[in-house]
Amino acid sequence: IMPYAQQAIQAYLRERKDGNPALFVSHSRNAGGARLTQSGAHNVVKKAVKALRLEPTLSAHDFRHYRATQLLRDGMPLEVVQELLGHADVSTTRSIYAPVLGVQLVREWLDNVDQPPGKINE
């Protein structure tokens, strides 16, 4: 976590004043401030998607995929993204994000080309 993000999180937890060390807590009647579960996060996103009239198939996992895609497009090494996503094998990350990597490789090649390519069989 970047230092500014860590500072913001610490300030948020201090302001919240509930003493719960969890960053995300449930506000449902049944959970009563317990740590937000994966299904709880899914439900929060589902309700927000509905309230905002977004594409109904949008899920919490789509935000994860979007962020990983942005990191790769910004040039973050595949192995670092793999670690952040918690994939056991880099081949999993590579297979999911291959289209993004293809675009990134073309961009890098174009950025490093000294001369325009010549005609074939010149």
C-alpha atoms as one frame of an Amber mdcrd trajectory, in Angstrom:
protein
   0.000   0.000   0.000   1.274   3.430  -0.904   2.164   5.612   2.119  -0.594
   8.149   1.394  -3.161   5.337   1.191  -1.907   3.854   4.463  -2.232   7.256
   6.144  -5.766   7.702   4.798  -6.763   4.239   6.034  -5.347   4.909   9.498
  -7.175   8.253   9.665 -10.413   6.562   8.583 -10.086   3.856  11.233  -9.408
   6.499  13.921 -12.448   8.528  12.825 -14.694   5.489  12.757 -14.171   5.100
  16.523 -15.647   1.611  16.752 -12.332  -0.025  17.657 -12.728  -2.616  14.924
  -9.400  -3.127  13.104 -11.192  -4.347   9.948 -11.124  -1.826   7.123 -14.470
  -2.892   5.705 -17.259  -3.714   8.128 -20.827  -4.799   7.597 -23.636  -2.432
   8.464 -26.370  -5.048   8.144 -28.621  -5.756  11.119 -27.414  -9.350  11.378
 -23.661  -8.686  11.199 -23.542  -5.728  13.575 -20.175  -4.248  12.578 -18.375
  -7.521  11.884 -15.714  -7.733   9.200 -17.302  -7.538   5.744 -17.343 -10.953
   4.095 -16.795 -11.692   0.420 -20.510 -12.336  -0.051 -21.268  -9.126   1.844
 -19.041  -7.159  -0.534 -20.764  -8.853  -3.461 -24.147  -7.756  -2.102 -22.980
  -4.163  -1.585 -21.802  -3.981  -5.204 -24.975  -5.656  -6.466 -27.161  -3.094
  -4.660 -25.029  -0.188  -5.915 -25.165  -1.490  -9.496 -28.942  -1.679  -9.276
 -29.288   1.761  -7.658 -27.033   3.348 -10.297 -28.793   1.474 -13.106 -25.545
   0.019 -14.388 -25.122  -3.175 -16.395 -26.777  -5.831 -14.176 -23.977  -8.334
 -14.801 -21.344  -6.017 -13.263 -19.817  -7.670 -10.192 -17.251  -7.005  -7.488
 -14.849  -9.262  -9.401 -15.076  -6.907 -12.391 -13.458  -4.171 -10.284 -10.538
  -6.518  -9.542 -10.176  -7.341 -13.238 -10.376  -3.659 -14.194  -7.645  -2.670
 -11.721  -5.326  -5.464 -12.840  -5.858  -4.427 -16.456  -5.016  -0.808 -15.636
  -1.852  -1.826 -13.776  -0.668  -3.885 -16.750  -1.478  -1.076 -19.195   0.514
   1.290 -16.994   3.503  -1.033 -17.340   3.473  -2.942 -14.066   5.322  -6.254
 -14.537   3.109  -9.311 -14.911   4.757 -11.008 -11.920   3.874  -8.073  -9.654
   0.239  -8.136 -10.805   0.244 -11.904 -10.207   1.337 -11.310  -6.597  -1.290
  -8.621  -6.045  -4.031 -10.876  -7.387  -2.827 -13.864  -5.377  -2.473 -16.161
  -8.372  -0.288 -19.154  -7.488   1.165 -19.348 -10.996   2.032 -16.518 -13.363
   0.565 -18.541 -16.241  -2.901 -17.982 -14.735  -2.402 -14.228 -14.799  -0.896
 -14.389 -18.291  -3.795 -16.411 -19.709  -6.438 -14.068 -18.279  -4.685 -10.855
 -19.287  -3.055 -11.972 -22.562  -5.054  -9.479 -24.677  -3.901  -6.626 -22.445
  -0.310  -7.851 -22.592  -0.466  -8.041 -26.388  -1.508  -4.396 -26.603   1.175
  -3.431 -24.086   3.904  -5.237 -26.051   2.876  -3.487 -29.270   2.945  -0.111
 -27.484   6.411  -0.818 -26.088   7.653  -1.883 -29.512   6.242   1.268 -31.124
   7.813   3.444 -28.429  11.232   1.892 -29.065  11.257   1.751 -32.848  13.989
   3.960 -34.308  12.730   3.926 -37.874   9.467   3.131 -39.556   9.335  -0.452
 -40.805  10.332  -1.009 -44.433   8.400  -2.950 -47.017   8.624  -6.717 -46.960
  11.196  -8.100 -49.458  12.913  -4.734 -49.829
